[in-house]
Amino acid sequence: RRVASTYQGEWTKIKQNAEHRKLGYTKKYYHGLEKAPEFKSRTTEIVYGRDYSFGKNQTASVNTLEGRVRVAYEGWTPHVERLRSGEWKIGTAKLWYDKGRKALYLIVPITREQSVDLNDMTQVQGVDVGMRYLAVVDTGEKPIFVKGSPIHHKKRHLQRLRKRLQEKGTRSAKRRLAALSRRERRLTPDVNHRLSRKIAQPQVLVGIEDLTHIRVKINTKRKDTEERRQAEQWAFADLHSKILYKSSLYGGYATRQDAHYTSQGCPRCEHKSKNNRPGKGLLFTCEACGYTLHADLVGGRNVRLRTLVARQGRTITGRVSTVPDVDSNDTGPDPVEESRNPLTLVRGS
């Protein structure tokens, strides 16, 4: 089943690549099936009720080639309580082996149906994601800016360290590379996990950009190798998925909105133009009405306004919503000062 799903995914990527080449998004061919896929990790999928089950005294029964094995397990207390409650549906799990700790982990997915009334949401937020700022959240009152410089700095440090170890090539260097790869693999999910917990709150309707197929539109033919690497490693999909499920888990709701012209459209008069954001910088100035604001905050504000329209369930002509009652001169960090000091962590005032 796992091999079949892998090949099905490869064929899907090939079809998408043919469609993108036809539309002119890219000229590259996807060469995924030139070599057979390889499975290197010791991971297997097991079906609940057939291959594994949970018993009394916090034990799990797992089916093996030598028969059933009943072992004790431990886990985070809230997760264990959800397994015991019976309110959550248990799905197909993965049995995963950690080489560093030499231990087996049972990764169990659980789901639960939950009804949400959008009229009960007391606050609406719009989230603009990117590489310069991991997220800019327009809350309607106090915007939140999360800089991407710290994580990019860590990734560059790990990249340089990996390069030196690869050039050394000793046995100890290879062992260090294995540990380093696990450290890199945990870095981005951990950052997205902590960031999504700040965004997803009870009774908050969160609007995020629908960035489907945005990867093929990113210009990867850049002279700067580090800039190209950051664009290719942009983990916006992981952040979006965490915001979606955490919002439902905490009693809120998250929805995707159209991402077209969110950084070029004016939230006051709806004028759309590339000239509103000269040089794709941090300063947004509408050439029609003169509205000035931080460029990434404009993107978050447009997403928030579109989320408000979606909640109202009707089409509004003219302005997408009422004019925000916010002074554009003292909202968000100064774009000029931010460009001078890219390592500063800031929050909107």
C-alpha positions as CSV (number, residue, x, y, z in Angstrom):
1,R,0.0,0.0,0.0
2,R,2.8,2.4,0.8
3,V,4.7,1.6,-2.4
4,A,1.5,2.0,-4.5
5,S,0.8,5.4,-2.8
6,T,4.4,6.5,-3.5
7,Y,4.1,5.8,-7.2
8,Q,0.7,7.4,-7.4
9,G,2.2,10.5,-5.8
10,E,5.0,10.5,-8.4
11,W,2.6,10.2,-11.3
12,T,0.6,13.1,-9.8
13,K,3.7,15.3,-9.8
14,I,4.5,14.4,-13.4
15,K,1.0,15.4,-14.5
16,Q,1.2,18.7,-12.6
17,N,4.6,19.4,-14.1
18,A,3.2,18.8,-17.6
19,E,0.4,21.2,-16.8
20,H,2.7,23.9,-15.4
21,R,5.0,23.6,-18.4
22,K,2.0,24.1,-20.7
23,L,0.9,27.2,-18.7
24,G,4.5,28.6,-18.8
25,Y,5.1,28.4,-15.1
26,T,8.3,26.4,-15.5
27,K,10.5,24.9,-18.2
28,K,12.0,22.1,-16.1
29,Y,10.9,18.5,-16.4
30,Y,10.1,16.4,-13.4
31,H,12.4,13.4,-13.3
32,G,10.9,11.6,-10.3
33,L,10.5,8.1,-11.9
34,E,13.9,7.9,-13.6
35,K,15.0,5.8,-10.6
36,A,12.9,3.6,-8.4
37,P,11.9,5.1,-5.1
38,E,13.9,3.9,-2.1
39,F,12.7,3.5,1.5
40,K,15.5,3.8,3.9
41,S,13.8,4.5,7.3
42,R,12.5,1.6,9.4
43,T,8.9,2.6,9.2
44,T,5.8,0.5,8.7
45,E,2.1,1.3,8.7
46,I,-0.2,-0.8,10.9
47,V,-4.0,-0.8,10.9
48,Y,-5.9,-0.2,14.2
49,G,-8.0,-3.2,15.3
50,R,-6.1,-5.6,13.1
51,D,-2.4,-4.9,13.5
52,Y,-2.4,-3.1,16.8
53,S,-4.8,-2.2,19.7
54,F,-4.7,-0.7,23.2
55,G,-5.3,-2.6,26.4
56,K,-5.5,-2.0,30.1
57,N,-2.7,-0.6,32.3
58,Q,-1.4,1.5,29.4
59,T,-0.3,-1.3,27.2
60,A,-0.3,-1.8,23.4
61,S,-0.7,-5.0,21.5
62,V,1.2,-5.1,18.2
63,N,1.1,-7.8,15.6
64,T,4.6,-9.0,14.5
65,L,6.0,-11.8,12.3
66,E,6.4,-13.9,15.5
67,G,2.9,-13.3,16.8
68,R,1.3,-10.7,19.1
69,V,3.5,-8.6,21.4
70,R,2.1,-6.8,24.3
71,V,4.3,-3.9,25.6
72,A,3.9,-0.9,27.9
73,Y,3.9,2.5,26.4
74,E,4.3,6.1,27.6
75,G,3.3,9.4,26.1
76,W,2.3,13.0,26.7
77,T,-0.6,13.0,29.2
78,P,-3.2,14.9,27.1
79,H,-2.5,12.5,24.2
80,V,-2.9,9.4,26.4
81,E,-6.2,10.8,27.8
82,R,-7.6,11.3,24.3
83,L,-6.8,7.7,23.4
84,R,-8.6,6.5,26.5
85,S,-11.6,8.8,26.2
86,G,-13.3,7.1,23.3
87,E,-14.4,10.4,21.8
88,W,-11.6,10.3,19.2
89,K,-11.4,8.0,16.1
90,I,-8.1,6.1,16.0
91,G,-6.7,5.6,12.5
92,T,-3.8,3.8,10.8
93,A,-0.6,4.3,12.7
94,K,3.1,4.3,11.9
95,L,5.7,2.2,13.7
96,W,8.9,4.3,13.5
97,Y,12.4,3.5,14.7
98,D,14.6,6.3,16.1
99,K,18.3,5.4,15.4
100,G,19.6,7.9,17.9
101,R,17.6,6.7,20.9
102,K,17.3,3.1,19.6
103,A,13.6,3.1,20.4
104,L,10.4,2.4,18.6
105,Y,7.6,5.0,18.4
106,L,4.0,4.4,17.6
107,I,2.6,7.4,15.8
108,V,-1.2,7.3,16.2
109,P,-3.5,9.7,14.3
110,I,-6.7,10.6,16.0
111,T,-9.7,12.6,14.5
112,R,-12.9,14.0,15.9
113,E,-15.8,15.8,14.2
114,Q,-16.4,19.2,15.6
115,S,-19.1,21.7,14.6
116,V,-18.2,25.4,14.6
117,D,-20.5,28.4,14.4
118,L,-18.7,31.3,12.7
119,N,-21.0,33.8,14.4
120,D,-19.5,32.8,17.7
121,M,-16.1,34.0,16.7
122,T,-15.3,37.1,18.7
123,Q,-12.2,38.1,16.6
124,V,-11.1,37.9,13.0
125,Q,-7.4,37.7,12.1
126,G,-5.5,37.8,8.7
127,V,-2.2,36.1,8.4
128,D,0.4,36.9,5.7
129,V,3.2,34.5,5.4
130,G,6.6,34.9,3.8
131,M,10.4,34.5,4.1
132,R,11.3,37.9,5.3
133,Y,8.6,37.7,7.9
134,L,7.5,34.2,8.8
135,A,4.0,35.6,9.6
136,V,2.4,39.0,9.9
137,V,-0.9,38.8,11.8
138,D,-3.5,41.6,11.5
139,T,-5.6,41.3,14.6
140,G,-7.6,44.5,14.1
141,E,-5.9,46.0,17.1
142,K,-2.3,45.1,17.7
143,P,-0.5,43.5,14.7
144,I,2.1,40.9,15.3
145,F,5.3,40.6,13.3
146,V,7.5,37.5,13.4
147,K,10.8,37.9,11.7
148,G,12.4,35.1,9.7
149,S,16.0,36.2,10.2
150,P,16.7,34.1,13.3
151,I,15.6,30.8,11.7
152,H,17.4,31.7,8.4
153,H,20.5,32.4,10.4
154,K,20.4,29.0,12.1
155,K,19.8,27.2,8.7
156,R,22.8,29.0,7.2
157,H,24.9,27.9,10.2
158,L,23.8,24.3,9.9
159,Q,24.5,24.4,6.1
160,R,28.0,25.6,6.6
161,L,28.6,23.0,9.3
162,R,27.3,20.2,7.1
163,K,29.6,21.4,4.3
164,R,32.7,21.2,6.5
165,L,31.7,17.8,7.8
166,Q,31.1,16.4,4.3
167,E,34.5,17.7,3.2
168,K,36.2,16.0,6.1
169,G,34.6,12.6,5.4
170,T,35.8,10.7,8.5
171,R,33.7,8.2,10.4
172,S,33.2,10.6,13.3
173,A,32.2,13.3,10.8
174,K,29.6,11.0,9.3
175,R,28.2,10.2,12.7
176,R,28.0,13.9,13.4
177,L,26.3,14.4,10.0
178,A,23.6,11.9,11.0
179,A,22.9,13.8,14.2
180,L,23.0,17.1,12.4
181,S,20.4,15.9,9.8
182,R,18.0,15.1,12.6
183,R,18.6,18.5,14.1
184,E,17.8,20.2,10.8
185,R,14.7,18.1,10.4
186,R,13.3,19.2,13.7
187,L,14.1,22.9,13.4
188,T,11.4,24.1,11.0
189,P,8.5,22.0,12.4
190,D,9.4,23.3,15.9
191,V,9.3,26.9,14.8
192,N,6.0,26.4,12.9
193,H,4.5,24.6,15.9
194,R,5.3,27.5,18.3
195,L,4.2,30.1,15.8
196,S,0.9,28.3,15.1
197,R,0.1,28.1,18.8
198,K,0.3,31.9,19.0
199,I,-2.0,32.4,16.0
200,A,-4.6,29.7,16.8
201,Q,-6.7,30.9,19.7
202,P,-10.2,30.1,21.1
203,Q,-13.1,31.9,19.4
204,V,-10.8,33.4,16.7
205,L,-11.5,33.2,13.0
206,V,-8.1,33.0,11.2
207,G,-7.8,33.7,7.5
208,I,-4.7,32.4,5.7
209,E,-3.6,32.7,2.1
210,D,-4.3,29.9,-0.3
211,L,-0.9,29.4,-1.7
212,T,-1.6,26.3,-3.8
213,H,0.9,25.9,-6.7
214,I,2.9,28.9,-5.4
215,R,6.1,26.8,-5.5
216,V,6.2,26.7,-9.3
217,K,5.8,30.5,-9.5
218,I,8.8,31.2,-7.3
219,N,11.8,32.4,-9.3
220,T,14.5,29.9,-8.5
221,K,16.9,31.2,-11.1
222,R,18.5,33.6,-8.7
223,K,22.2,34.2,-8.6
224,D,22.3,34.2,-4.8
225,T,22.6,30.5,-3.8
226,E,21.5,31.1,-0.3
227,E,18.5,33.1,-1.4
228,R,17.5,30.3,-3.7
229,R,17.9,27.8,-1.0
230,Q,15.6,29.8,1.3
231,A,12.9,30.0,-1.3
232,E,13.0,26.2,-1.9
233,Q,12.9,25.4,1.8
234,W,10.0,27.8,2.6
235,A,7.7,25.6,4.8
236,F,4.5,27.6,4.4
237,A,2.4,24.5,3.8
238,D,3.5,23.0,7.2
239,L,2.6,26.2,9.0
240,H,-0.8,26.4,7.3
241,S,-1.6,22.8,8.2
242,K,-0.7,23.4,11.8
243,I,-2.8,26.5,12.0
244,L,-5.8,24.7,10.5
245,Y,-5.9,21.8,12.9
246,K,-4.8,23.8,16.0
247,S,-7.6,26.4,15.4
248,S,-10.2,23.6,15.5
249,L,-8.6,22.0,18.5
250,Y,-8.6,25.2,20.5
251,G,-12.2,26.1,19.7
252,G,-11.5,28.5,16.8
253,Y,-11.6,28.2,13.0
254,A,-9.2,28.7,10.1
255,T,-10.1,29.2,6.5
256,R,-8.1,29.8,3.3
257,Q,-8.6,32.9,1.2
258,D,-7.6,34.0,-2.3
259,A,-4.0,35.2,-2.2
260,H,-4.1,37.2,-5.4
261,Y,-3.0,40.9,-5.1
262,T,-2.9,40.7,-1.3
263,S,0.4,42.6,-1.3
264,Q,-0.4,44.9,-4.2
265,G,-4.0,45.9,-3.4
266,C,-4.9,48.8,-1.3
267,P,-7.2,47.9,1.7
268,R,-8.8,51.3,1.6
269,C,-9.7,51.9,-2.0
270,E,-8.9,48.5,-3.6
271,H,-6.6,49.9,-6.2
272,K,-4.2,47.2,-7.4
273,S,-0.9,48.0,-8.9
274,K,2.7,46.8,-8.7
275,N,3.7,50.4,-8.3
276,N,2.0,50.4,-4.9
277,R,5.0,48.4,-3.6
278,P,8.1,49.8,-5.4
279,G,10.9,47.4,-5.6
280,K,9.0,44.8,-3.6
281,G,10.2,46.6,-0.5
282,L,8.7,47.0,3.0
283,L,6.8,50.2,2.3
284,F,3.3,50.2,0.7
285,T,2.1,53.5,-0.8
286,C,-1.1,53.5,-2.8
287,E,-0.7,55.6,-5.9
288,A,-4.5,56.3,-6.0
289,C,-5.3,57.4,-2.5
290,G,-1.9,57.8,-0.8
291,Y,-2.5,55.1,1.9
292,T,0.8,54.2,3.5
293,L,1.5,51.2,5.6
294,H,4.0,48.4,6.2
295,A,3.8,46.2,3.0
296,D,3.5,42.8,4.8
297,L,0.8,44.2,7.1
298,V,-1.1,45.3,4.1
299,G,-1.1,41.6,3.0
300,G,-2.4,40.5,6.3
301,R,-5.0,43.2,6.4
302,N,-6.3,42.2,2.9
303,V,-6.6,38.6,4.0
304,R,-8.5,39.7,7.1
305,L,-10.9,41.8,5.1
306,R,-11.6,38.9,2.7
307,T,-12.2,36.6,5.7
308,L,-14.8,39.1,7.0
309,V,-16.5,39.1,3.6
310,A,-16.5,35.2,3.6
311,R,-18.0,35.1,7.0
312,Q,-20.8,37.5,6.0
313,G,-21.6,35.2,3.1
314,R,-22.4,37.9,0.6
315,T,-20.6,39.8,-2.2
316,I,-19.9,43.4,-1.5
317,T,-19.4,45.8,-4.4
318,G,-17.0,48.7,-4.2
319,R,-14.8,48.5,-1.1
320,V,-14.1,45.0,0.1
321,S,-15.0,46.1,3.6
322,T,-15.3,49.2,5.7
323,V,-12.2,51.4,6.0
324,P,-10.0,50.2,8.9
325,D,-10.1,52.7,11.8
326,V,-6.3,52.6,12.2
327,D,-3.7,55.3,11.8
328,S,-1.4,54.2,9.0
329,N,1.4,56.4,10.3
330,D,2.0,54.6,13.6
331,T,1.0,51.0,12.8
332,G,3.7,48.4,12.5
333,P,7.5,48.9,12.4
334,D,9.2,51.5,10.3
335,P,9.9,49.9,6.9
336,V,13.1,52.0,6.4
337,E,14.4,51.1,9.9
338,E,13.5,47.4,9.3
339,S,15.5,47.3,6.1
340,R,18.6,48.7,7.9
341,N,18.4,46.2,10.8
342,P,17.0,42.9,9.4
343,L,17.9,40.9,12.6
344,T,15.6,42.8,14.9
345,L,12.6,41.0,16.4
346,V,9.7,43.4,16.6
347,R,6.0,43.5,17.5
348,G,3.6,46.1,16.2
349,S,2.7,49.0,18.4
